[in-house]
Amino acid sequence: MRWVWVLLALALSGCSLPLPRLPWGLEGSQGEGARRSVVRISAHAPACGKDAEGTGFVYAPGRVMTVARVVAGAIPVSLTVTAGDGRQYAGDVVAFDPVTDVALLHVPGLPAPALRIARAPLGAAGLVGYPAGGGAAVAREVEVERRLEAAGPDVFRERETVRTVLALSGDVGAEASGWPVVAEEGVAAGMVFGVDEGRERVAYALAAEELLSVVKKAGDGTEHVSTRKCAGPR
């Protein structure tokens, strides 16, 4: 990621300590619960010349959160949400915030359990989501190193914005955008929106307060909203 997240880069330099084990375990029953809360999202964006795919997570019954760039430019009725058991559901974008980089989907009938969005202490956490190319959801251990105010461009690269972000280090992977940061059983402390291309073990996540702000503004709306145009280059 080549965005100007200068504060984050400085804060994470030199972080190479081994990661502590999560007290609730990513591979046990709690980790399995977190995996059941993440979904795959497919969207058709003909103006962008592509079909986009990404990860999202259930934050309330029948409601899914993902990064805005996954659905940017998508046409209505083109969204498909695939649950962990392989069943597919139609979804509508009901909130689209390109400044924060968050989109909310209404997915009627989706039975997946919800993760509660809440602020959590720094320290050991997990990322849960779908690797590029699909397959089963996986869980990876990370360390939440810092909570910072960081400046960078919005999804369309039209304006600069300042957001509260979490700086992560650990087993991230290049495809982690939209993956929830699971700080404890059933709690999402943030959502990954970018990975540092120059450092494979560094990622950035929107903090819980940023996510909750979008949720509060959207309320319980079910009407489709415009996803505008194709996202700008990373």
TORNUFI-752605 format. One record per residue: chain; x, y, z of N, C-alpha, C in turn. Coordinates in steps of 0.2 Angstrom, whole numbers, plus 5000, padded with zeros to 4 digits. Layout:
<sites>
SITE ch n.east n.north n.up ca.east ca.north ca.up c.east c.north c.up
SITE  A      X       Y    Z       X        Y     Z      X       Y    Z
...
</sites>
This chain:
<sites>
SITE ch n.east n.north n.up ca.east ca.north ca.up c.east c.north c.up
SITE  A   5004    4994 5000    5000     5000  5000   5004    5006 5000
SITE  A   5003    5011 4995    5008     5016  4995   5005    5023 4997
SITE  A   5000    5022 5001    4997     5028  5004   5001    5032 5009
SITE  A   5000    5038 5011    5004     5042  5015   5002    5041 5022
SITE  A   5004    5035 5025    5002     5034  5032   5009    5034 5036
SITE  A   5011    5040 5036    5018     5041  5039   5018    5040 5046
SITE  A   5014    5042 5050    5014     5041  5057   5014    5033 5059
SITE  A   5010    5029 5055    5010     5022  5056   5016    5019 5055
SITE  A   5020    5021 5049    5026     5018  5047   5031    5019 5053
SITE  A   5031    5025 5055    5036     5027  5061   5035    5023 5067
SITE  A   5028    5022 5069    5027     5019  5075   5028    5011 5075
SITE  A   5028    5008 5069    5029     5001  5068   5036    4999 5067
SITE  A   5040    5003 5066    5047     5002  5064   5050    4998 5070
SITE  A   5054    4992 5068    5057     4989  5073   5053    4984 5077
SITE  A   5046    4983 5076    5042     4978  5079   5043    4971 5077
SITE  A   5047    4967 5080    5048     4960  5078   5048    4955 5084
SITE  A   5045    4957 5089    5044     4952  5095   5039    4947 5093
SITE  A   5040    4941 5096    5036     4935  5095   5029    4937 5098
SITE  A   5024    4934 5094    5017     4936  5096   5015    4931 5102
SITE  A   5011    4934 5107    5008     4930  5112   5002    4926 5110
SITE  A   5001    4920 5113    4995     4916  5111   4989    4920 5113
SITE  A   4984    4919 5109    4977     4922  5111   4974    4918 5117
SITE  A   4972    4921 5122    4969     4917  5128   4963    4913 5126
SITE  A   4959    4915 5121    4953     4911  5119   4955    4906 5113
SITE  A   4960    4907 5110    4962     4902  5105   4959    4903 5098
SITE  A   4962    4903 5093    4960     4904  5086   4957    4898 5083
SITE  A   4960    4892 5085    4959     4886  5082   4953    4882 5086
SITE  A   4951    4884 5092    4946     4881  5096   4939    4883 5094
SITE  A   4935    4881 5098    4927     4883  5097   4926    4890 5096
SITE  A   4930    4894 5100    4929     4902  5099   4931    4904 5092
SITE  A   4937    4901 5090    4939     4903  5083   4935    4901 5078
SITE  A   4932    4895 5079    4927     4893  5074   4921    4898 5074
SITE  A   4919    4900 5079    4913     4905  5080   4915    4911 5076
SITE  A   4921    4914 5076    4923     4920  5073   4923    4918 5065
SITE  A   4925    4912 5063    4925     4911  5056   4918    4910 5053
SITE  A   4913    4908 5057    4906     4908  5055   4903    4915 5054
SITE  A   4907    4920 5057    4904     4927  5057   4907    4931 5050
SITE  A   4912    4928 5047    4914     4931  5041   4911    4928 5035
SITE  A   4910    4932 5030    4907     4930  5023   4911    4933 5017
SITE  A   4910    4929 5012    4913     4932  5005   4908    4936 5002
SITE  A   4911    4941 4999    4906     4946  4995   4908    4946 4988
SITE  A   4904    4946 4983    4905     4946  4976   4901    4952 4973
SITE  A   4904    4956 4969    4900     4962  4966   4902    4963 4959
SITE  A   4897    4964 4955    4898     4966  4948   4898    4973 4947
SITE  A   4904    4975 4944    4905     4983  4943   4907    4983 4935
SITE  A   4903    4983 4931    4904     4983  4924   4908    4990 4921
SITE  A   4907    4995 4925    4910     5002  4923   4917    5001 4925
SITE  A   4919    4997 4929    4926     4996  4932   4929    4991 4928
SITE  A   4926    4987 4924    4928     4982  4920   4931    4976 4924
SITE  A   4927    4975 4930    4929     4969  4934   4923    4967 4938
SITE  A   4924    4961 4941    4920     4958  4946   4924    4958 4953
SITE  A   4922    4962 4958    4926     4962  4964   4924    4957 4969
SITE  A   4928    4955 4973    4927     4950  4978   4931    4952 4984
SITE  A   4928    4951 4990    4931     4952  4996   4928    4949 5002
SITE  A   4931    4951 5008    4928     4948  5014   4924    4953 5018
SITE  A   4919    4951 5021    4915     4956  5026   4914    4952 5032
SITE  A   4911    4955 5037    4909     4951  5043   4902    4954 5045
SITE  A   4898    4949 5049    4892     4951  5051   4893    4955 5058
SITE  A   4889    4961 5058    4890     4965  5064   4883    4965 5068
SITE  A   4878    4963 5064    4871     4963  5067   4867    4958 5063
SITE  A   4862    4955 5066    4858     4951  5062   4856    4953 5055
SITE  A   4858    4950 5050    4856     4952  5043   4860    4958 5040
SITE  A   4866    4959 5044    4870     4965  5042   4877    4964 5041
SITE  A   4880    4966 5036    4887     4964  5035   4891    4971 5034
SITE  A   4897    4971 5036    4902     4976  5035   4908    4974 5031
SITE  A   4910    4979 5027    4916     4977  5023   4919    4984 5021
SITE  A   4925    4984 5018    4928     4990  5015   4924    4993 5009
SITE  A   4924    4999 5009    4920     5002  5003   4923    5000 4996
SITE  A   4929    5000 4996    4932     4998  4989   4930    4992 4986
SITE  A   4928    4987 4990    4925     4981  4988   4919    4981 4984
SITE  A   4915    4986 4985    4908     4987  4982   4908    4993 4978
SITE  A   4913    4997 4978    4913     5004  4974   4912    5002 4967
SITE  A   4907    5006 4964    4905     5005  4957   4900    4999 4955
SITE  A   4899    4995 4961    4894     4990  4959   4887    4992 4958
SITE  A   4884    4988 4953    4877     4989  4951   4873    4986 4956
SITE  A   4867    4989 4957    4862     4986  4962   4860    4979 4959
SITE  A   4858    4975 4964    4856     4968  4963   4861    4963 4961
SITE  A   4868    4966 4961    4873     4962  4959   4877    4958 4965
SITE  A   4876    4960 4971    4879     4958  4976   4877    4951 4979
SITE  A   4882    4947 4980    4881     4940  4982   4885    4939 4988
SITE  A   4882    4937 4994    4885     4936  5000   4885    4928 5001
SITE  A   4891    4925 5002    4892     4918  5003   4894    4917 5010
SITE  A   4890    4913 5014    4891     4911  5021   4896    4905 5021
SITE  A   4899    4904 5027    4904     4899  5028   4901    4892 5026
SITE  A   4895    4890 5026    4892     4884  5023   4891    4884 5016
SITE  A   4893    4889 5012    4893     4889  5005   4886    4892 5002
SITE  A   4881    4893 5007    4875     4895  5004   4875    4903 5003
SITE  A   4872    4905 4997    4872     4912  4995   4866    4916 4996
SITE  A   4867    4922 4997    4862     4927  4999   4863    4933 4995
SITE  A   4857    4936 4993    4857     4943  4989   4858    4948 4995
SITE  A   4862    4953 4993    4863     4959  4997   4863    4965 4994
SITE  A   4861    4970 4998    4861     4977  4995   4865    4982 5000
SITE  A   4869    4986 4996    4873     4991  5000   4868    4997 5003
SITE  A   4868    4997 5009    4863     5002  5012   4867    5008 5016
SITE  A   4874    5008 5016    4878     5013  5018   4884    5013 5014
SITE  A   4887    5018 5012    4893     5018  5008   4897    5025 5010
SITE  A   4902    5024 5013    4906     5029  5016   4913    5029 5013
SITE  A   4915    5032 5007    4921     5032  5004   4927    5036 5008
SITE  A   4925    5040 5013    4930     5044  5017   4933    5039 5022
SITE  A   4928    5036 5026    4930     5031  5031   4933    5024 5028
SITE  A   4930    5023 5022    4931     5016  5018   4928    5011 5022
SITE  A   4921    5012 5022    4917     5007  5025   4910    5007 5021
SITE  A   4908    5001 5020    4901     4999  5017   4897    4995 5021
SITE  A   4891    4996 5021    4886     4991  5025   4881    4988 5020
SITE  A   4880    4982 5021    4876     4978  5017   4870    4975 5021
SITE  A   4864    4975 5018    4858     4972  5021   4857    4965 5018
SITE  A   4857    4960 5021    4857     4953  5018   4852    4949 5022
SITE  A   4845    4950 5019    4840     4946  5022   4841    4939 5023
SITE  A   4839    4936 5028    4840     4929  5029   4846    4926 5031
SITE  A   4852    4930 5031    4858     4928  5032   4858    4925 5040
SITE  A   4860    4919 5041    4860     4916  5048   4866    4917 5052
SITE  A   4871    4919 5049    4878     4919  5052   4878    4923 5059
SITE  A   4881    4921 5064    4881     4925  5070   4885    4932 5069
SITE  A   4883    4936 5074    4887     4943  5073   4892    4944 5078
SITE  A   4897    4948 5076    4903     4950  5080   4901    4957 5083
SITE  A   4902    4958 5089    4900     4964  5092   4906    4969 5091
SITE  A   4905    4975 5088    4910     4980  5087   4911    4984 5094
SITE  A   4917    4984 5096    4919     4987  5103   4926    4988 5103
SITE  A   4928    4994 5106    4935     4995  5107   4938    4990 5112
SITE  A   4945    4988 5111    4948     4983  5115   4955    4985 5116
SITE  A   4958    4983 5122    4965     4985  5123   4970    4982 5118
SITE  A   4976    4986 5118    4981     4984  5113   4983    4977 5115
SITE  A   4987    4973 5110    4989     4967  5112   4987    4961 5107
SITE  A   4987    4955 5109    4986     4950  5105   4979    4950 5102
SITE  A   4978    4948 5096    4972     4948  5092   4972    4943 5086
SITE  A   4966    4942 5083    4966     4938  5077   4963    4941 5071
SITE  A   4965    4940 5065    4962     4942  5059   4958    4936 5056
SITE  A   4952    4936 5054    4948     4931  5051   4945    4933 5045
SITE  A   4946    4929 5040    4943     4931  5033   4945    4925 5028
SITE  A   4944    4927 5022    4945     4923  5016   4951    4925 5012
SITE  A   4955    4920 5011    4961     4922  5007   4959    4923 5000
SITE  A   4963    4926 4996    4962     4927  4989   4961    4920 4985
SITE  A   4955    4920 4981    4954     4914  4978   4949    4909 4981
SITE  A   4946    4912 4987    4941     4908  4990   4943    4903 4995
SITE  A   4940    4897 4995    4941     4892  5000   4938    4894 5007
SITE  A   4940    4890 5012    4937     4891  5018   4940    4897 5022
SITE  A   4937    4900 5027    4939     4906  5030   4945    4903 5035
SITE  A   4950    4908 5036    4956     4906  5040   4956    4911 5045
SITE  A   4960    4909 5051    4962     4914  5056   4969    4915 5057
SITE  A   4971    4921 5058    4978     4922  5059   4980    4926 5065
SITE  A   4985    4925 5068    4987     4929  5074   4991    4935 5073
SITE  A   4989    4941 5076    4992     4947  5075   4993    4950 5082
SITE  A   4997    4956 5082    4998     4960  5088   4995    4967 5086
SITE  A   4991    4970 5090    4988     4977  5089   4994    4981 5093
SITE  A   4998    4984 5089    5004     4988  5092   5002    4995 5094
SITE  A   4998    4999 5090    4997     5006  5091   4990    5008 5090
SITE  A   4987    5013 5093    4981     5016  5091   4983    5023 5089
SITE  A   4982    5026 5083    4984     5032  5081   4979    5036 5076
SITE  A   4980    5042 5076    4977     5046  5071   4981    5047 5065
SITE  A   4979    5045 5060    4983     5044  5054   4979    5048 5048
SITE  A   4983    5051 5044    4981     5055  5038   4982    5051 5031
SITE  A   4977    5051 5027    4978     5047  5020   4972    5049 5016
SITE  A   4972    5047 5010    4967     5048  5005   4961    5044 5006
SITE  A   4955    5047 5003    4949     5043  5003   4949    5037 4998
SITE  A   4944    5033 4997    4944     5028  4992   4945    5030 4985
SITE  A   4942    5036 4984    4942     5039  4977   4948    5044 4976
SITE  A   4952    5044 4981    4958     5049  4981   4956    5056 4979
SITE  A   4951    5058 4982    4948     5065  4980   4950    5070 4986
SITE  A   4951    5067 4992    4952     5071  4998   4956    5068 5003
SITE  A   4960    5071 5007    4963     5069  5013   4958    5068 5019
SITE  A   4960    5063 5022    4955     5062  5028   4960    5059 5034
SITE  A   4957    5061 5040    4961     5058  5046   4956    5053 5050
SITE  A   4959    5047 5051    4955     5042  5054   4959    5039 5060
SITE  A   4955    5036 5065    4958     5033  5070   4959    5026 5068
SITE  A   4965    5023 5068    4967     5017  5065   4971    5013 5071
SITE  A   4971    5006 5069    4975     5002  5073   4981    4999 5069
SITE  A   4987    5000 5071    4993     4997  5068   4994    4990 5070
SITE  A   4994    4985 5065    4995     4978  5067   5001    4975 5064
SITE  A   5004    4970 5067    5010     4967  5065   5009    4959 5066
SITE  A   5011    4955 5062    5011     4948  5062   5009    4945 5056
SITE  A   5006    4939 5056    5004     4935  5050   4998    4938 5047
SITE  A   4999    4943 5043    4993     4947  5040   4991    4944 5033
SITE  A   4996    4944 5028    4994     4942  5021   4991    4948 5017
SITE  A   4992    4947 5011    4991     4953  5006   4984    4954 5005
SITE  A   4979    4950 5007    4972     4950  5005   4968    4951 5010
SITE  A   4970    4954 5016    4966     4955  5022   4961    4960 5023
SITE  A   4961    4965 5018    4956     4970  5018   4949    4967 5019
SITE  A   4945    4970 5024    4939     4968  5026   4938    4963 5031
SITE  A   4944    4961 5033    4945     4956  5039   4944    4959 5046
SITE  A   4939    4956 5050    4939     4959  5057   4945    4958 5061
SITE  A   4946    4962 5065    4951     4961  5070   4948    4959 5077
SITE  A   4948    4952 5078    4945     4949  5083   4949    4949 5090
SITE  A   4947    4954 5094    4952     4955  5100   4950    4950 5106
SITE  A   4944    4947 5106    4942     4942  5111   4936    4939 5108
SITE  A   4934    4934 5111    4928     4930  5108   4922    4934 5107
SITE  A   4920    4934 5101    4914     4938  5099   4915    4945 5098
SITE  A   4921    4948 5099    4922     4955  5098   4926    4957 5093
SITE  A   4924    4962 5088    4928     4965  5083   4930    4972 5085
SITE  A   4937    4972 5086    4940     4979  5088   4942    4983 5082
SITE  A   4941    4981 5076    4943     4985  5070   4942    4981 5064
SITE  A   4943    4984 5058    4943     4980  5052   4949    4983 5047
SITE  A   4952    4978 5045    4958     4979  5041   4956    4983 5034
SITE  A   4960    4988 5032    4958     4992  5026   4964    4992 5022
SITE  A   4970    4991 5024    4976     4991  5020   4982    4987 5023
SITE  A   4986    4985 5018    4992     4981  5020   4998    4984 5017
SITE  A   5003    4985 5021    5009     4988  5019   5013    4984 5014
SITE  A   5013    4986 5007    5016     4982  5002   5024    4981 5003
SITE  A   5027    4986 5007    5034     4985  5008   5036    4981 5014
SITE  A   5031    4979 5018    5032     4975  5024   5026    4970 5025
SITE  A   5027    4964 5023    5022     4959  5023   5019    4958 5030
SITE  A   5022    4960 5035    5019     4958  5042   5016    4965 5045
SITE  A   5015    4970 5041    5012     4976  5044   5005    4977 5040
SITE  A   5000    4979 5044    4993     4981  5041   4990    4986 5046
SITE  A   4985    4989 5043    4982     4995  5046   4974    4993 5046
SITE  A   4971    4994 5052    4964     4993  5053   4960    4999 5055
SITE  A   4954    5000 5053    4950     5005  5056   4948    5003 5063
SITE  A   4948    5008 5067    4947     5007  5074   4939    5006 5075
SITE  A   4937    5003 5081    4930     5002  5082   4926    5008 5082
SITE  A   4929    5014 5084    4925     5020  5085   4923    5022 5078
SITE  A   4928    5021 5073    4926     5023  5066   4921    5019 5063
SITE  A   4921    5012 5064    4916     5008  5062   4909    5009 5065
SITE  A   4909    5011 5071    4903     5012  5075   4899    5018 5072
SITE  A   4904    5023 5070    4901     5030  5068   4897    5029 5061
SITE  A   4899    5024 5057    4896     5023  5051   4889    5019 5052
SITE  A   4890    5014 5057    4884     5010  5059   4878    5015 5062
SITE  A   4880    5019 5066    4876     5024  5069   4872    5028 5064
SITE  A   4876    5031 5059    4873     5035  5054   4868    5031 5049
SITE  A   4870    5025 5048    4866     5021  5044   4859    5018 5047
SITE  A   4859    5017 5053    4853     5015  5057   4851    5008 5054
SITE  A   4844    5007 5054    4841     5001  5051   4839    5002 5044
SITE  A   4842    5006 5040    4840     5007  5033   4840    5001 5029
SITE  A   4836    5000 5024    4836     4994  5020   4836    4996 5012
SITE  A   4836    5003 5011    4836     5005  5004   4843    5005 5001
SITE  A   4844    5003 4995    4850     5003  4992   4853    5010 4991
SITE  A   4859    5011 4992    4862     5018  4991   4867    5017 4985
SITE  A   4869    5023 4982    4874     5022  4977   4881    5021 4979
SITE  A   4885    5017 4975    4892     5016  4977   4896    5020 4972
SITE  A   4893    5025 4969    4896     5030  4965   4900    5027 4959
SITE  A   4907    5027 4960    4911     5025  4954   4917    5020 4956
SITE  A   4921    5018 4952    4926     5014  4954   4931    5017 4958
SITE  A   4934    5013 4963    4939     5016  4968   4945    5017 4964
SITE  A   4949    5022 4967    4955     5024  4964   4961    5019 4966
SITE  A   4966    5020 4963    4972     5015  4964   4974    5016 4971
SITE  A   4977    5010 4974    4979     5010  4981   4986    5014 4981
</sites>
